[in-house]
């Protein structure tokens, strides 16, 4: 069967592939420690589950009406954005989606024509580049320097802009980098695009998972009045509320863009399951204490992982300031291990040390690997013990 060029040009998700290979090895009876998946090891809080159960018992099992988000869910998104991000949106500026990934997909679908350029800071989340290419867009990578802990600068962004630039992707806190942009950095980046005819996709999936005293999150749309009307803010309850499997995301932005996304969604998924939207509303507006509990634990784990990785020969690592990832540079170990790139490094670590990592090539940086610390400290230490032994060979 001949597949479309579009389908053939899409690469499978590297993070999901690593998780699948680790699972297969476990089925074979091998003890594999996985640092691959970006999925909290916490359970969804009871009050959120109860909201979904109530919705089911009350018969909310039909199509969502409207398909782009029932009123209570979109109003909850507005409340969350006001409370946490100081952003003022009306419900008709909001769309509820099947996870944050669908929000991004719909936004690219609504904006990108073949040949349009999309500025993509490197390192980037795996699906950004694939979605851009899916719609015929041209990825314009902007590589964050190690001296700036992989964050791009306003000068780099300015140099990358061309008359063909349609979208600028921004992600803070970063997956995979584990870094976050300070408010003053966000304002400088926003000033570069303030008078340009571009749209900013601000992926703020980890906005409530920041580490370090006094560290604050500034939404890109809140950086200046000039960028508010050209920014779409994308988020979900997957990470901050331990709801990855619920597939509940959302986006807020200019009405014309949200309307275009909703039209496309109506012919694809028909929206998020109705009873899940009630759980989404509860997650965003109900008791929030679990978020801080998880944040503190992730901060503790991240600091521990960073210190241990930094002590390993040939490994360079920055302390994570958000999300739940460490993204060390391991390229100095390649000659000693007899590997040529991050993919070979991860394959060797999996087969010999039974430790699952994600190669940095998937994120645009072949010198690095990603480790998730969304697992308990005992498991983290067991995995890092194996990795340390592996690196000493």
C-alpha positions in Angstrom: 0.0 0.0 0.0 1.4 3.4 -1.0 1.2 5.9 1.9 1.1 9.6 1.5 4.3 11.6 1.6 2.9 13.4 4.6 2.6 10.1 6.6 6.0 8.9 5.4 7.8 12.1 6.5 6.5 11.8 10.1 8.9 10.1 12.5 7.5 8.2 15.5 7.7 10.0 18.9 11.1 9.1 20.4 9.8 9.4 23.9 7.0 6.9 23.3 9.4 4.7 21.4 11.8 4.5 24.4 8.9 3.7 26.7 7.6 1.0 24.4 11.1 -0.6 24.2 11.5 -0.5 27.9 8.1 -2.1 28.4 9.0 -4.8 26.0 12.2 -5.6 27.8 10.3 -5.8 31.1 7.9 -8.3 29.5 10.9 -10.4 28.7 11.8 -10.4 32.4 14.5 -7.8 32.4 14.7 -5.2 35.1 14.6 -1.9 33.2 14.6 1.5 34.9 12.9 4.1 32.8 13.8 7.8 32.7 12.0 8.2 29.4 8.4 9.1 29.9 7.3 12.6 30.8 4.5 11.4 33.1 4.1 12.1 36.8 4.2 9.1 39.0 1.4 10.6 41.2 -2.2 9.5 40.9 -4.9 11.9 39.8 -6.3 13.6 42.9 -9.5 12.1 44.2 -11.7 15.2 43.9 -10.9 15.3 40.1 -11.8 11.6 39.7 -15.0 12.2 41.6 -16.0 15.1 39.3 -15.7 12.7 36.3 -17.7 10.0 38.2 -20.4 12.5 38.9 -20.5 13.6 35.3 -20.9 10.0 34.2 -23.6 9.3 36.7 -25.5 12.4 35.6 -25.4 11.2 32.0 -22.9 13.5 30.5 -21.8 10.9 28.0 -22.9 12.5 24.7 -21.1 14.8 22.3 -19.6 17.9 23.9 -21.7 20.9 23.0 -20.2 22.9 21.5 -17.4 20.5 20.4 -14.6 22.9 21.2 -15.5 23.0 24.9 -18.6 23.0 27.1 -19.2 26.3 28.9 -18.1 25.2 32.4 -14.8 23.9 31.0 -14.0 27.1 29.0 -15.0 29.3 31.9 -12.7 27.2 34.2 -9.8 27.8 31.7 -10.5 31.5 31.9 -10.4 31.4 35.7 -7.1 29.5 35.7 -5.5 31.9 33.3 -6.7 34.9 35.4 -5.5 33.4 38.7 -2.2 31.9 37.7 -1.1 33.8 34.6 -2.8 37.3 35.0 -4.3 36.8 31.6 -7.8 38.0 30.8 -9.7 35.9 28.2 -13.4 35.4 27.4 -14.8 31.9 26.9 -15.1 32.5 23.2 -11.3 32.9 23.1 -10.8 29.4 24.5 -10.8 25.9 23.0 -10.7 22.6 25.0 -8.6 19.9 23.2 -7.6 16.3 23.4 -4.5 17.1 25.4 -2.0 20.0 24.8 -0.7 18.1 21.7 -4.0 18.5 19.8 -4.1 22.2 20.7 -0.7 22.6 19.0 -1.7 20.5 16.1 -4.9 22.5 15.5 -3.0 25.8 15.8 -0.4 24.8 13.3 -3.2 23.5 11.0 -5.1 26.8 11.3 -2.0 29.0 10.5 0.7 27.2 8.5 0.8 27.1 4.7 3.5 25.2 2.8 6.7 27.2 2.8 5.9 29.3 5.9 8.8 29.5 8.3 8.4 28.6 12.0 11.2 29.7 14.4 11.8 26.8 16.8 14.3 27.2 19.7 16.6 24.2 20.2 16.3 22.0 22.3 12.6 21.5 21.4 9.9 19.1 22.4 9.8 16.2 19.9 6.3 16.9 18.4 7.0 20.6 17.5 9.2 19.9 14.5 7.1 16.9 13.3 3.8 19.0 13.4 5.4 21.9 11.6 6.7 19.6 8.8 3.3 17.8 8.6 1.7 21.0 7.4 4.5 21.9 5.0 6.1 24.5 7.2 9.9 25.1 7.3 11.6 24.6 10.6 14.0 27.5 11.4 16.1 26.2 14.4 17.6 28.7 16.9 20.1 26.9 19.1 20.3 28.0 22.7 23.9 28.4 23.9 25.4 26.3 26.7 26.7 29.6 28.2 23.0 30.7 28.6 21.9 27.3 29.8 20.3 26.6 26.4 17.9 29.5 26.5 17.8 31.6 23.3 18.4 35.4 23.4 16.5 38.3 21.9 19.3 38.9 19.5 19.1 35.3 18.2 15.4 35.6 17.7 15.8 38.9 15.9 18.4 37.4 13.5 16.1 34.5 12.7 13.1 36.5 11.7 12.5 36.8 7.9 9.5 38.0 5.8 8.5 34.4 5.6 8.3 33.9 9.4 4.7 32.9 10.3 5.1 31.5 13.8 7.5 31.7 16.7 7.4 28.7 19.2 8.1 29.5 22.8 8.3 26.9 25.6 8.9 27.7 29.2 9.6 25.8 31.4 11.2 23.7 28.8 10.7 20.1 27.8 13.3 18.7 27.4 15.7 21.3 28.8 14.4 21.6 32.3 15.2 25.4 32.1 12.9 28.3 32.4 13.0 31.9 31.2 13.0 34.7 33.7 10.3 37.4 33.3 12.9 39.9 32.0 14.0 37.5 29.3 10.4 36.9 28.2 9.9 40.7 27.9 13.0 41.1 25.8 11.9 38.3 23.4 8.4 39.8 23.3 9.8 43.2 22.3 11.5 41.6 19.2 8.1 40.3 17.8 5.9 43.1 19.1 5.8 45.0 15.7 6.2 41.9 13.5 3.4 40.1 11.7 3.9 36.8 13.4 2.0 34.6 15.9 3.6 33.2 19.0 2.8 29.7 20.2 3.5 29.8 23.9 3.6 26.2 25.3 3.2 26.7 29.1 2.5 23.1 30.0 4.8 23.3 33.1 3.9 26.8 34.2 3.2 25.7 37.8 6.2 23.4 38.1 9.0 26.0 38.8 12.0 25.5 41.1 14.1 27.9 43.1 13.3 30.6 45.6 11.8 33.7 44.0 11.5 32.1 40.5 8.4 33.4 38.7 6.6 32.5 35.5 5.6 35.2 33.1 3.2 34.1 30.3 4.4 35.3 26.9 1.0 36.9 26.3 1.4 38.9 29.4 4.8 40.3 28.5 3.3 43.4 26.8 0.0 44.6 25.4 1.5 44.5 21.9 2.0 40.7 22.0 -1.2 39.7 23.7 -3.2 39.7 20.5 -0.6 37.7 18.6 0.0 35.0 21.2 -1.8 31.7 21.7 -1.3 30.2 25.1 -1.3 26.4 25.2 -1.6 24.3 28.3 -3.1 21.2 29.8 -3.8 19.4 33.1 -1.5 16.5 32.2 1.6 17.4 34.2 0.5 19.8 36.9 -2.5 17.7 37.9 -1.2 14.2 37.1 -3.7 13.7 34.3 -1.7 12.5 31.3 -4.1 9.8 30.4 -7.2 12.0 30.6 -6.2 13.9 27.4 -7.5 17.2 28.5 -5.8 20.3 27.2 -6.7 23.9 26.2 -5.6 27.0 24.4 -6.5 30.7 24.6 -5.8 33.4 22.1 -7.2 35.6 19.3 -10.8 34.8 18.5 -10.2 34.3 14.8 -7.5 31.7 15.4 -9.5 29.9 18.1 -12.5 29.8 15.7 -10.3 28.4 12.9 -9.0 25.7 15.3 -12.5 24.8 16.4 -13.7 24.4 12.8 -10.8 21.9 12.1 -11.5 20.1 15.4 -15.1 19.6 14.5 -14.0 17.5 11.5 -11.4 15.5 13.5 -11.8 14.5 17.1 -15.2 16.3 17.8 -13.5 17.5 21.0 -12.6 16.1 24.4 -15.0 13.6 26.0 -17.8 15.5 27.8 -17.3 13.9 31.2 -13.6 14.5 31.1 -14.3 18.2 30.6 -16.1 18.2 33.9 -12.9 16.8 35.5 -10.9 19.4 33.7 -13.1 22.1 35.2 -12.6 20.6 38.7 -8.8 20.4 38.2 -8.6 24.0 37.2 -10.9 25.5 39.8 -11.1 23.1 42.7 -8.6 22.4 45.5 -5.0 23.1 44.2 -3.0 21.9 47.1 -1.8 18.8 45.3 0.0 21.0 42.7 2.4 22.4 45.3 2.9 19.0 46.9 4.0 17.6 43.5 6.1 20.7 42.7 8.1 20.4 45.9 8.7 16.7 45.4 9.8 17.3 41.8 12.1 20.1 42.9 13.7 17.7 45.5 14.2 14.9 42.9 15.5 17.3 40.3 18.2 18.7 42.6 19.2 15.2 43.6 19.4 14.0 40.0 21.3 17.0 38.9 24.0 16.7 41.6 24.5 13.0 40.8 24.7 13.5 37.1 27.2 16.4 37.5 29.5 14.0 39.4 29.7 11.5 36.6 32.7 11.5 34.2 32.1 13.2 30.9 28.7 14.6 31.9 27.7 18.2 32.0 24.4 19.2 33.4 22.5 22.3 34.4 20.3 22.4 37.5 16.6 22.1 36.4 14.5 25.2 37.2 11.2 23.8 35.9 9.3 20.9 34.5 10.7 17.5 35.5 13.7 16.8 33.3 17.5 16.9 33.4 19.1 17.3 30.0 22.8 16.6 30.3 25.5 16.8 27.6 27.1 13.4 27.4 29.0 13.8 24.2 32.4 13.6 25.9 31.6 10.0 26.7 31.0 9.0 23.1 34.6 8.0 22.1 35.1 6.0 25.3 31.9 4.1 24.9 32.4 3.6 21.2 29.2 5.4 20.1 28.7 8.1 17.5 25.6 9.9 18.7 22.9 10.2 21.3 20.8 7.4 19.8 23.7 4.9 20.0 24.4 6.1 23.5 20.9 5.5 24.6 20.7 2.1 22.9 23.9 1.0 24.6 22.7 2.2 28.0 19.4 0.4 27.6 20.9 -2.9 26.4 23.9 -3.0 28.8 22.7 -1.0 31.9 19.0 -1.5 31.5 18.4 2.2 31.8 16.0 3.9 29.4 16.9 7.4 28.3 15.7 9.6 25.4 18.3 10.6 22.9 18.9 14.3 22.5 18.7 13.9 18.7 14.9 13.8 19.1 15.0 17.3 20.6 17.5 18.8 18.1 20.6 18.3 20.2 22.5 15.1 19.5 25.1 15.8 22.2 22.5 15.5 25.0 20.1 12.9 26.5 16.9 13.5 28.5 16.1 12.0 31.9 12.8 12.4 33.6 12.7 12.6 37.3 9.0 12.0 37.5 9.6 8.8 39.5 10.5 8.1 43.1 14.0 8.8 44.6 14.7 5.1 45.2 14.2 4.3 41.5 16.2 7.4 40.5 19.1 6.3 42.6 19.0 2.7 41.3 19.0 4.0 37.7 21.8 6.5 38.3 23.9 3.9 40.0 23.6 1.8 36.9 24.3 4.8 34.6 27.4 5.7 36.7 28.7 2.2 36.4 28.0 2.2 32.7 29.9 5.4 32.2 33.0 4.1 33.9 33.6 1.3 31.5 
